[in-house]
């Protein structure tokens, strides 16, 4: 694979987060807990944006289950993963659901291959597996059914996402980042087919420059959900 990404964005300090609450522009925030609330800021903490990398394709596939390739109906094999993202906006110092936002999700298959791209490993141009978008409902929720991502040389295990939402004056806000997985869980998944034998292709989180800049805040809390896993991630956007 091509060198997928380079680090961009950073975690904000508490002072910067407080300043952000009164600033314009687009930022991503996510649920924190009692520590944030006791600090007199919303139950949100600033999340850094990360590069989309060379494999984003604006495929415009409106679907929740992204495992199949619509060109031939084939389904990418792998451990099932149900992923929900709850998108909010920062309004009057609090987080409120953001309906009508478009959330794109894309990642590689169990063998480390992205669809609809050309790279030194070969071409998948025209294929559309493991890509799709959903529109947030009244609660700011989108839900995807996919597989646990595979590995490829030079990167930790990750999923890309992009949130686009309308703003005043016909503008569209665009926020892009990545989600990561606990190494111990990836070790378990990669001991199974079709992942078995691919573990050596990945780097562990601590050795991934993208992860080091943001990963601990962007790591999914994954739970078993037979026959695979499930996770929910919450984020908020300042769209003023």
C-alpha positions in Angstrom: 0.0 0.0 0.0 1.0 3.6 -0.4 2.1 5.5 2.7 -1.4 6.1 3.8 -1.3 9.1 6.0 0.8 11.7 7.7 -0.1 13.1 11.1 -2.1 16.3 11.3 -4.1 18.0 14.0 -3.4 17.7 17.7 -5.1 17.4 21.1 -6.0 20.8 22.5 -5.1 21.9 26.0 -7.9 22.7 28.5 -7.3 26.4 28.0 -7.5 26.0 24.2 -10.7 23.9 24.6 -12.3 26.7 26.6 -11.3 29.3 24.0 -12.7 27.0 21.3 -16.1 27.2 22.9 -16.4 30.8 21.9 -14.7 30.6 18.5 -16.1 30.0 15.1 -15.1 27.3 12.6 -15.3 23.5 12.8 -13.9 21.4 15.6 -14.7 17.9 16.8 -15.4 17.1 20.3 -16.4 13.9 22.1 -17.9 12.7 25.3 -15.6 12.9 28.3 -17.4 12.5 31.7 -17.3 13.9 35.2 -13.9 15.6 34.9 -15.1 17.8 32.1 -18.3 18.7 33.8 -16.6 19.6 37.0 -14.3 21.9 35.0 -17.4 24.0 34.0 -17.1 23.1 30.3 -19.6 20.8 28.4 -19.1 17.1 28.7 -17.0 17.3 25.5 -13.3 17.4 24.9 -11.6 18.7 21.7 -10.7 16.0 19.3 -8.0 16.5 16.6 -8.7 16.1 12.9 -6.6 13.6 11.0 -5.7 13.4 7.4 -8.1 11.5 5.1 -5.2 9.8 3.4 -5.0 8.9 -0.3 -8.0 6.4 -0.2 -11.0 8.6 0.2 -13.5 8.2 -2.7 -16.7 10.2 -2.7 -18.6 7.2 -3.8 -22.1 8.5 -2.7 -23.2 5.1 -1.6 -26.1 5.7 0.8 -26.1 2.4 2.8 -25.7 1.1 6.4 -24.2 -2.3 5.5 -21.0 -1.5 3.7 -19.6 -5.0 3.5 -20.7 -5.7 -0.1 -19.4 -4.7 -3.5 -22.4 -3.3 -5.4 -20.7 -4.1 -8.7 -21.2 -7.9 -8.2 -22.9 -8.3 -4.8 -19.9 -10.1 -3.2 -19.4 -9.6 0.5 -16.0 -9.0 2.0 -15.2 -11.7 4.6 -14.2 -10.7 8.1 -15.3 -10.5 11.7 -18.6 -8.5 11.8 -18.4 -5.0 13.4 -21.4 -2.9 14.2 -20.4 0.7 14.5 -22.6 3.6 15.7 -21.5 7.3 15.6 -23.5 9.9 17.5 -22.8 13.4 16.1 -23.7 16.5 18.1 -23.1 20.2 17.7 -21.9 22.6 20.3 -24.8 25.0 21.0 -25.0 27.6 23.8 -22.2 25.8 25.7 -23.8 22.3 25.5 -23.9 19.4 23.1 -27.1 19.0 21.1 -27.9 16.3 18.5 -26.9 17.3 14.9 -29.5 15.8 12.5 -28.9 15.8 8.7 -25.1 15.5 8.7 -23.5 13.1 6.2 -21.1 10.6 7.7 -18.8 8.7 5.3 -17.0 5.6 6.5 -14.2 3.7 4.6 -11.4 1.3 5.5 -9.5 -1.7 4.1 -10.6 -5.3 4.0 -9.2 -8.2 6.0 -6.2 -8.4 3.6 -5.4 -4.7 3.8 -6.9 -3.7 0.5 -9.0 -0.6 -0.2 -11.6 -0.5 -2.9 -11.7 1.8 -5.9 -8.0 2.7 -5.8 -4.8 2.2 -7.8 -1.6 1.6 -5.9 1.6 -0.5 -6.3 -0.2 -3.6 -4.9 -2.8 -3.6 -7.7 -6.0 -1.9 -8.8 -9.4 -2.2 -7.4 -10.8 0.8 -9.4 -14.5 0.4 -9.9 -15.0 -1.8 -6.8 -16.9 -0.2 -3.9 -16.6 -2.6 -0.9 -16.3 -1.1 2.6 -17.4 2.3 1.6 -20.7 4.1 2.3 -22.4 7.0 4.0 -25.4 7.5 6.3 -27.3 10.7 7.3 -27.7 11.4 11.0 -31.2 11.0 12.4 -32.9 13.3 14.9 -30.7 12.0 17.6 -27.6 12.6 15.6 -27.0 8.8 15.1 -25.7 6.8 12.2 -25.2 3.1 12.2 -22.9 1.0 10.0 -22.4 -2.8 9.7 -18.9 -3.6 8.5 -16.0 -5.9 9.3 -13.0 -5.5 11.6 -10.4 -3.7 9.5 -7.4 -5.6 8.2 -3.7 -4.6 8.3 -1.2 -3.3 5.9 2.4 -2.3 6.2 3.2 0.9 8.1 -0.2 1.6 9.8 -2.0 0.6 12.9 -5.5 -0.8 12.6 -7.9 2.1 11.8 -11.1 3.2 10.2 -11.5 6.6 8.4 -14.6 8.8 8.8 -15.7 12.2 7.4 -18.6 14.3 8.7 -20.1 17.0 6.4 -22.8 19.3 7.7 -24.5 22.4 6.3 -23.5 25.8 7.6 -24.8 29.4 7.0 -24.4 31.0 3.6 -24.5 27.7 1.7 -21.2 26.6 3.2 -20.5 23.0 4.1 -18.4 22.1 7.1 -16.1 19.1 6.7 -14.4 17.2 9.5 -12.2 14.1 8.9 -10.5 11.8 11.3 -9.7 8.2 12.1 -10.8 5.6 14.7 -8.4 3.1 16.3 -8.6 -0.3 18.0 -6.9 -1.7 21.1 -3.9 -3.8 20.2 -4.9 -6.7 22.4 -8.2 -7.0 20.6 -6.6 -6.8 17.2 -4.2 -9.7 18.3 -7.3 -11.8 19.0 -9.0 -11.0 15.8 -5.9 -11.5 13.7 -5.5 -15.0 15.0 -8.6 -16.0 13.1 -9.2 -16.4 9.4 -9.3 -14.5 7.0 -6.9 -12.3 9.0 -4.5 -15.1 10.1 -1.0 -14.5 8.7 -1.5 -10.8 8.3 -0.6 -9.6 11.8 3.0 -8.9 10.7 1.8 -6.4 8.2 0.6 -4.0 10.8 2.4 -1.8 13.3 1.2 -1.6 16.8 -0.5 1.6 18.0 2.5 3.0 19.8 4.6 2.9 16.6 2.0 4.6 14.4 2.6 8.4 14.1 -1.0 9.0 13.4 -2.0 7.2 16.5 0.6 8.9 18.7 -0.8 12.3 17.8 -4.5 11.5 18.6 -5.1 7.8 18.9 -5.8 7.4 22.7 -8.7 9.8 22.3 -9.9 8.2 19.2 -9.7 4.5 20.2 -13.0 2.7 20.1 -14.5 1.0 23.1 -15.3 -2.3 21.5 -17.5 -4.9 23.1 -18.4 -8.5 22.0 -21.7 -8.7 20.1 -22.0 -12.2 18.6 -21.1 -13.1 16.0 -18.6 -10.2 16.2 -18.2 -6.8 17.9 -19.9 -3.5 18.4 -18.8 0.0 19.3 -20.2 3.5 19.6 -18.3 6.7 19.2 -19.6 10.2 20.2 -18.4 13.4 18.8 -19.6 17.0 18.6 -18.9 19.7 16.0 -18.7 23.4 16.5 -20.4 24.6 13.3 -21.0 28.3 14.1 
